[in-house]
């Protein structure tokens, strides 16, 4: 088993805490936007549509809005964590793995593959 220095562990812990904080903020922003975006049509439909007025009580309205906000929070936080992990794993990769350019046969791509 390789020796791991205390400084290295502290650095990794600090990086994990920073990434966690960034993901939390991204999730909170997404949840706030999703709350407003779902509350407006939910509340408007309960006031204007007879079916919604008869079948969606205040608890149902709150459930709709909070479900959308919770889903947005977890999706945005997960996307942020995955993007940060991908970026950090690329930064710590050995040099021979960072060169991802493909040196193929040198023949041109078919027309439908060209950028």
C-alpha positions as CSV (number, residue, x, y, z in Angstrom):
1,X,0.0,0.0,0.0
2,X,1.4,3.4,-1.0
3,X,2.0,6.1,1.6
4,X,-0.4,9.0,1.3
5,X,0.7,12.2,2.9
6,X,-1.6,14.2,5.2
7,X,-1.2,17.3,2.9
8,X,-2.5,15.3,0.0
9,X,-5.5,14.0,1.9
10,X,-6.3,17.5,3.1
11,X,-6.0,18.9,-0.4
12,X,-8.4,16.2,-1.7
13,X,-10.8,16.9,1.2
14,X,-10.8,20.6,0.5
15,X,-11.4,19.9,-3.2
16,X,-14.4,17.6,-2.4
17,X,-15.9,20.2,-0.1
18,X,-15.6,22.9,-2.7
19,X,-17.1,20.7,-5.4
20,X,-19.9,19.8,-3.0
21,X,-20.6,23.5,-2.2
22,X,-20.7,24.4,-5.9
23,X,-23.1,21.5,-6.6
24,X,-25.3,22.6,-3.7
25,X,-25.5,26.2,-5.1
26,X,-26.2,25.0,-8.6
27,X,-29.0,22.8,-7.3
28,X,-30.5,25.6,-5.2
29,X,-30.5,28.0,-8.2
30,X,-32.2,25.3,-10.3
31,X,-34.7,24.6,-7.6
32,X,-35.6,28.3,-7.3
33,X,-36.2,28.7,-11.0
34,X,-38.2,25.4,-11.2
35,X,-40.3,26.5,-8.2
36,X,-41.3,29.7,-9.9
37,X,-41.7,28.0,-13.3
38,X,-44.0,25.4,-11.9
39,X,-45.9,27.5,-9.4
40,X,-47.2,30.0,-11.9
41,X,-49.0,27.5,-14.2
42,X,-50.2,25.4,-11.3
43,X,-51.7,28.3,-9.4
44,X,-53.1,29.8,-12.6
45,X,-54.7,26.6,-13.7
46,X,-56.4,26.1,-10.3
47,X,-57.9,29.5,-10.5
48,X,-59.0,29.3,-14.2
49,X,-59.8,25.7,-15.0
50,X,-62.9,24.1,-13.4
51,X,-61.4,20.6,-13.4
52,X,-58.3,21.8,-11.6
53,X,-60.3,23.8,-9.1
54,X,-62.4,20.8,-8.3
55,X,-59.6,18.2,-8.2
56,X,-56.4,19.8,-7.0
57,X,-56.5,20.9,-3.4
58,X,-53.8,23.1,-1.8
59,X,-51.9,20.0,-0.7
60,X,-51.8,18.7,-4.3
61,X,-50.6,22.1,-5.5
62,X,-47.8,22.1,-2.9
63,X,-46.9,18.6,-3.9
64,X,-46.7,19.4,-7.6
65,X,-44.5,22.5,-6.9
66,X,-42.2,20.8,-4.4
67,X,-41.7,17.7,-6.6
68,X,-40.6,19.8,-9.5
69,X,-38.3,21.8,-7.3
70,X,-36.8,18.7,-5.7
71,X,-36.2,17.0,-9.1
72,X,-34.5,20.2,-10.4
73,X,-32.3,20.4,-7.4
74,X,-31.0,16.8,-7.6
75,X,-30.6,16.8,-11.4
76,X,-28.7,20.1,-11.4
77,X,-26.5,19.1,-8.5
78,X,-25.8,15.7,-10.0
79,X,-24.8,17.3,-13.4
80,X,-22.5,19.7,-11.6
81,X,-20.8,17.0,-9.6
82,X,-20.3,14.8,-12.7
83,X,-18.9,17.8,-14.7
84,X,-16.5,18.7,-11.8
85,X,-15.4,15.1,-11.4
86,X,-14.7,14.8,-15.1
87,X,-12.7,18.0,-15.1
88,X,-10.7,17.0,-12.1
89,X,-10.0,13.5,-13.3
90,X,-8.7,14.9,-16.6
91,X,-6.4,17.4,-14.8
92,X,-4.9,14.6,-12.7
93,X,-4.5,12.1,-15.5
94,X,-1.0,11.1,-16.8
95,X,0.2,13.1,-19.7
96,X,0.1,10.2,-22.2
97,X,-3.7,10.0,-21.6
98,X,-4.4,13.7,-22.0
99,X,-3.6,13.7,-25.7
100,X,-6.9,12.5,-27.0
101,X,-6.4,13.5,-30.6
102,X,-6.9,10.6,-32.9
103,X,-4.1,10.0,-35.4
104,X,-6.0,7.9,-37.8
105,X,-5.2,6.6,-41.3
106,X,-5.2,10.1,-42.7
107,X,-8.0,9.6,-45.1
108,X,-10.8,12.2,-45.3
109,X,-14.1,11.6,-43.5
110,X,-17.2,10.9,-45.6
111,X,-19.3,14.0,-46.2
112,X,-21.8,13.2,-43.5
113,X,-19.1,13.0,-40.8
114,X,-17.4,16.3,-41.6
115,X,-17.8,19.0,-39.0
